[in-house]
Amino acid sequence: MATHSMNKEVLVDLQEKYDKVRKLLDEDSKRDPPSEPYKSKYAASVILTDMKSILVKLVEDSDCLKFKAMLGVVSLNLGLVSVDTEELSTGEEQLMNCVDSLCDDALKPEIILILMTALNQLGILWSERGDPQKSKEYLDRAEKLYEEFTAHLSSSTAAVPFHDLFRTSSPEMPQPDTENMLERLYTLTMYYLAQVHGSLNDHVKSAAYCHTTLKRQLESKDFDPVDWALNSATLSQFFMEKNGFSQARHHLAAASYILDQYESDLNLQEGNDETFEAKRERLRHRSADVARCWAKYGLMLLSNSRERLMSEENENEEEASGTSNSNTEELGDVKHLWFTSLELSCYEDQITDKHILVYEDARKVFVDAQKWLAKAKQYYTLDEHASDCVQIVQDLSQLYKYLAFFEEDEKRQSRMHKRRVDHLESVLKELNPQYYLLVCRQLWYELGETYSDILDIKLQRLQMTDERPTPHALWKVNHLAQQSISNFSKFIESLRDASTKKMPARLNEDVLRPALIAYFRVGRLYSKIVTPDKVVQLQYLGKSLDAYQFLVDYCRNDEGAKKYVSVELAVCEDMVKLLPLKLEKLKHEVQQEGQEWKHVS
Amino acid sequence: MATDKIKVAVRVRPFNRRELELGTQCVVQMEAQQTILHHLERKQSKTFAFDHCFFSLEPTTEKFASQEIVFDCLGRDILDNAFQGYNACIFAYGQTGSGKSYTMMGGQDNKGIIPRLCDSLFDLIAKQQSLELTYKVEVSYMEIYNEKVHDLLDPKTNKQSLKVREHNVLGPYVDGLSQLAVTSFQDIDNLMAEGNKSRTVAATNMNSESSRSHAVFSVVLTQTLTDTKSGVSGEKVSRMSLVDLAGSERAVKTGAVGDRLKEGSNINKSLTTLGLVISKLADQSSGGKNKDKFVPYRDSVLTWLLKDNLGGNSKTVMVATISPAADNYEETLSTLRYADRAKRIVNHAVVNEDPNARIIRELRQEVEALKEMLKNA
């Protein structure tokens, strides 16, 4: 057996070597020249190999846990260096060595940090090799290890940091960055599992692990508030798409809470310098983004509610699926994703997380989302963020559209659609089509549809009454039809080739269906214009026919287009057969009338 | 002319002297619009399709793609677009030694895309200008590094970060970026050389994971047409942007070049990338349209650049350069994957239409009514 004094010398030597390794890896390697990028790492590797042979002997001789742990640290670091210097196979071998030699003592405080680090690294390694399943195995092991260790935790079993293993004398003061090393490792395990589940296409699990990562960041108080809030708000968008409205709202509320807290903190600080300004700017920017996420939440809630009501009508369901969301939510087992350390009720109470059934509730959601859009628009101004500003206006238009669905009074519905028109037209006229052509197209199209929606409401009302429509009412109908036609036409015109001024023989897949539908709608709209003058009627009927004809001709020339508009095509084919006959009839009437007039004069 | 997608071209360079001396194997094959990458040991090869595959390996072969051919395919359209008043953008991507500089700049006797573009530009101007039609050419040069924009042509301010803006009338621009008048390619060459001196040095350290510095050189063409009788003049302004994308080997492996172009399944080690992971998660649609949710931009500046050059009447081209050598297999594969991903970037500003079931029902009824009416006519 080695004497106490000889051991002490060996230990001091090991400590010095370890300190050297740390310096090489943590400091020197950052300054390695591009021509020798791994210089420090290779140097560290040499020392580590030396330490390894010393420790192997020590372990053989005494089987002491501390030596085993030290050997584990050395193997771990050899593995890390190998991975960093792109020798994955050697790295794997060393890391596996480390894990295998320590797994019998896994739950010991001297061992746990080493093992968790090694398992995390093996997770990364296998992921880099393109085997997420294998990666997940190691990360799952790390997760279980933590859970078992912390289940049996008592005050004396704090995990031992690496360099404490090598230290030969008492520390002067606790090293700050080794505190909570276990917690930090576990947070990384959670983060890596989030990514691996993403690679395995289990997105719900991935989101759950992202939530856990965020939660742990909160609890460790180790996070950048703006980043954290943005992440939480972004995650909410995932949840709401899965009908997890409670979870979505909760994550949005958390985001707002953290941002508000950060804003108060900033306000307490004094400063006018560039860094302070940059912080304020960043806060403004990302607050606007969180506001947009909130608005999308409201929109999705309204849109989902509408779909539910519409599908219930169609299926004639007997039980109105009450106010609970759980039957349509797709989050499965991982529902309980709450930031228990935050008090969020004042944020969450502002908007519901249940499906909407009646107008009053829809209106509350509308008002809330509208307020968030107004906030976002303060940052995303038209002259600095034109595209974003337009998107916000489009969201506002959608809000009105959904609100109109829940409104039963037709006059009020019309007014809501009219608000849409006002907002869309007012932003459209400010845009230069040279730079924003695609955006202008979207706006023209939506205006075409909106005017058409208002038209339909008016027509319906006219049909319901038995009285003759007033001239004003007819004028209104025609005006709406013309406006709708005008907007659809502008959309169509924008597709013309810039030099030849002709419609392209083949339309781009992205615009194919909208373009053909635009013709379809225009065809129908021309037939809605009311006029006593038969000559004018004839003109409009001709234009209607032309529009339907375009669709038919296009599909004849482009077989592939048929599948995009099969239903509309069938109707158009009928129309182009029948309308010419109607046209003939009308022409005949016009001629007869002309002759009658002749007789008179 | 209008397109929502990037046109992607790949070019393979000849063997260099060292490779020839070592007798290195060629692992790149090109057939029409396909590039095939062979692995010497494993039997499977990987095939990629691109809009253009420029085979510049061997000057004596028939299908050799010379500087002139590359320019004819990619540069002429861009110039035409500019004279019509529309914007264009060329992205150059390639790792050190893959021939990117040669393709973009070239040398005295074998000029690359940029000198040819500029020469043609000034030639056309000389031919077309008159009392009524005058031209002005200005250039700007900026660097995007760590989400910050620096003016490489203004020695006073190039440490400051400039703001990118989208004006509703003026379009996208960088606030405060200096624009200098030029009258020849020589002027342009001199300015680029000056600007290059100011590029961030740290960006070239291969070990730095955040070494993503992109340089954007823009040529702004202003055409003024004056009606001599009335004195009224109209202006057309177009911009050609040449983006040199950071192509460090590390950057490609960690996928650190814009979140839309992130490499597949590698784990990001640092929690600083949590935002990108969550964004990616939220982005992947579960059948819904992209407009139903809002995913905040992370790599905003580069994405903004890409976004604003797609769609409308802008032309966007990416040129990726690769080495033919077997020992560059990994880098070549990375580049090809990157270029492949670029193909799929589409401006998502597609029109969303409302369902028109009601209208169809109504029209069907009308068809029936018409049939009835004509039967009785």
Interface residues (C-beta under 8 A of the other chain):
Chain A: K30 D32 P34 P37 G123 I124 S127 E128 G130 P132 S135 T187 L188 Y191 Y192 A194 Q195 V196 G198 S199 H203 S206 A207 C210 T213 L214 Q217 D227 L230 N231 A233 T234 L235 Q237 F238 M240 E241 K242 R286 D289 R292 C293 A295 K296 L299 M300 S303 L382 D383 E384 H385 A386 S387 D388 C389 Q394 E430 L431 N432 P433 Q434 Y435 Y436 L437 L438 V439 R441 Q442 Y445 E449 D453 D456 F491 L495 D497 A498 S499 N508 D510 V511 R513 P514 I517 F520 R521 R524 S527 V567 E568 V571 D574 M575 L578 L579 L581 K582 K585
Chain B: M1 A2 T3 D4 Q84 G85 Y86 R165 E166 H167 N168 V169 L170 G171 P172 T204 N205 M206 N207 G264 S265 N266 I267 N268 K269 L271 L274 G275 V277 I278 S279 K280 L281 A282 Q284 S285 S286 G288 K291 D292 K293 F294 V295 P296 K307 D308 G311 G312 N313 V346 N347 A349 V350 V351 N352 E353 D354 N356 R358 I359 I360 E362 L363 R364 E366 V367 L370 K371 M373 L374 A377
